[in-house]
């Protein structure tokens, strides 16, 4: 019964996509649009295979896994920097009114700036490659974390703190047993947003600040050689990776926040 | 209307941190702690703004071009996004056809489409406008769809029983019921569009003027002042779009009709 259900929902999900690919193939075969400019599924999927398993003289000269790896470690570094700095500042802002008043306006104004807009300045300071890409990615991911952490700490009910204190808890205990668990769900929301934002920003910045490797770099580079198939293949890889990251987060959320009963109502 | 004390104090508290940062920044650059070739002082950036306005108001042209693209792309996104969202919300068949495709495409970073657009449409206006469209389309269609589907079936049935035809059900039940969600989508989308605009203008080499283009062109000349000026415009522009445009729309429609969820 369960297998049947999974098959059914899988079929319902895949049929429209298969139809879309088929329609696309037909339109491309009719050559309504210049075939040098648009690709078609029957070219993209073999190419994707070749990108994964490169022959001796393939287009990229390396497996696309190297680009995936490069983009992912950039994301990881950026993410770690953003979490450490964002949670720290967010906690300080949540606990101290003066710190909050100082940083809140700055964050309000700086947060909407798209990550890629910072790229030229950081390229001037740090040059091409990893330092710029990771820094800009971290900057983009920092804002949602700090914003949500501060909101989470500020949402802690005063009564909880008072009762903990009246029962003799010291500041450290209050922080670890009251503030941290209470704001965990908020921090998690910030982290989710930050991962998505960091990922987007890193792909974008790779287009202008990367050299040789990275998913953003190869899809932007392919434009110069009029190879739309590579761009499509790259986009497919982006979709797959994002899908994996998203499900990983959901799993972590289920195992931690939900299990501990900290989901925001 | 009398001006209350908090109406003066609030903006003051908002501006104060900026004054402090700008003051320290100016001091650090002037004393030579930071090289002015890498970090221009606030006074130099102000001078840059002045130069962008005189003798010719280049800045106005830059803003005009960017907003023109933004409005075109966003309008396209609203038009197609709201229509498709409503159709998908009303028709089960359309929902089944489009939702798998949308759920895959929604995860593609908007700027990842840009190389593709550059190849097919060329490095001109079309690419930037379509990129803005793509940025705004997904949050709008997603929120419209969710809004319509979240309207309770009981209300629709109740309206049917009382003799309402399909059009009446749509305009009197479904649309008001999903308005909060639709406006949320529109609001998200304006931020997404702004971001897509800046990115696409940086990547499309063929456009003549624009905020993103200004920053990217400044890179070629190591013109840090222009980069910072561009960043300031982007920050203020994004904030104004959200606060001056979307805030009143939200207040005039959703809040006025009392449809915001109780908090």
Interface residues (C-beta under 8 A of the other chain):
Chain A: X12 X13 X14 X15 X16 X17 X19 X20 X33 X37 X38 X101 X102 X103 X105 X106 X108 X109 X110 X112 X113 X114 X116 X117 X118 X119 X120 X121 X123 X124 X125 X199 X200 X203 X204 X207 X208 X216 X219 X220 X222 X223 X226 X228 X231 X232 X234 X235 X238 X239 X242 X243 X246
Chain B: X13 X14 X15 X16 X17 X18 X20 X21 X38 X96 X97 X98 X100 X101 X104 X105 X107 X108 X109 X110 X111 X112 X113 X114 X115 X116 X118 X119 X120 X191 X194 X195 X198 X199 X202 X203 X212 X215 X216 X218 X219 X222 X224 X227 X228 X230 X231 X234 X235 X236 X238 X239 X242
